Amino acid sequence: MRKALSASLISSVIFFVFNVSSAFAASTIIAPSPNNGSYNKLFKINIVIDGHGDKFNAAQATVNISPNLTIQDLTLGDCNFSFLHTPSVQNPSFAGVIISTYSTKCTVYTLTLAPKEKGKASVTFSKVSVKRYGDAANILSAAYNGSYTLTGVSNIGSAGNQAKNTSENGLYTLYLNVYSSGTTPVPNASVTLSTVSAKNQQQATTDKTGTAHFSNLQAGVYDAVVKERGNKVGDTIINVSGANHVLMLSVDLSAQKNNPLMKAGSILTSIAANPFFLVGALIIGIIIGVGIALFIIKWFGSKKKS
């Protein structure tokens, strides 16, 4: 029953956010930055959404990397999306919602790319939409692809291939890298992964490379909370799903300053992480309301008889 209700709530959010028709064309774009250049070793690009003044709070895109490039790392940016489809080293496509607020320009994530072969390389977008804050109208004007010239080859192996599935059949493995800024790892940080039902919870400590390792995860939506010395320093919503059962992504704590999950009070955070909190509150409110109404009716009825 809980799983069915959770799936229904998540499906409703996805439908509302990504299926409301567009009201008008706007100037919002999504593009890699930089979108061109020549490289002979590791290089980084940011996937940026720029509303040019338009407010947005949701976006999705299928992102394809040409075969002569290898993704070494994917670090979540300052959009602070709660992901309905979580991007990872293995699959950089994404769908996310900004809870309780909006942005006008932000970085979805940063990719660290390694050239595998010399020649032309690309980062391309398809099935892209950006939803306006308030009415969920699609305000995307254009999606620009990236085109790069690879003049050398990096000998660094594929990070995605190095990650191992340490889970049982049908379950998921998550490698979550925690950085303080850029690529500076945060060791000995506590990372707690909780399901939306708050029924299942796993906790891990980052190693010297800043990596927290989780295994035997069931498919579902998780709230990942990062703490240092008992203080909450990061919070993100991760949707664990898909055909690839090994997920790799990174969190940059310096990008968490505008995260609404960090700024929000405990009630909002609880609702974001656990929709049953909201459903329960509504049910309790209805029960109390009906109880009060019945008491008033009974009280007036007794007064009339007397």
Sequence and secondary structure as in RCSB ss.txt:
>XXXX:A:sequence
MRKALSASLISSVIFFVFNVSSAFAASTIIAPSPNNGSYNKLFKINIVIDGHGDKFNAAQATVNISPNLTIQDLT
LGDCNFSFLHTPSVQNPSFAGVIISTYSTKCTVYTLTLAPKEKGKASVTFSKVSVKRYGDAANILSAAYNGSYTL
TGVSNIGSAGNQAKNTSENGLYTLYLNVYSSGTTPVPNASVTLSTVSAKNQQQATTDKTGTAHFSNLQAGVYDAV
VKERGNKVGDTIINVSGANHVLMLSVDLSAQKNNPLMKAGSILTSIAANPFFLVGALIIGIIIGVGIALFIIKWF
GSKKKS
>XXXX:A:secstr
 HHHHHHHHHHHHHHHHHHS   S   EEEEEES EEEESS EEEEEEEE TT  EEEEEEEEEE TTEEEEEEE
E TT  EEEE   SS   EEEE SS  BSEEEEEEEEEEE SSEEEEEEEEEEEEEETTT  B EEEE  EEEEE
 S      HHHHS   S TT EEEEEEEEEETTEE TT EEEEEETTSS EEEEE  TTSEEEEEEE SEEEEEE
EEETTEEEEEEEEEE SS  EEEEEEEGGG TT HHHHS HHHHHHHH HHHHHHHHHHHHHHHHHHHHHHHHHH
HHHHH 
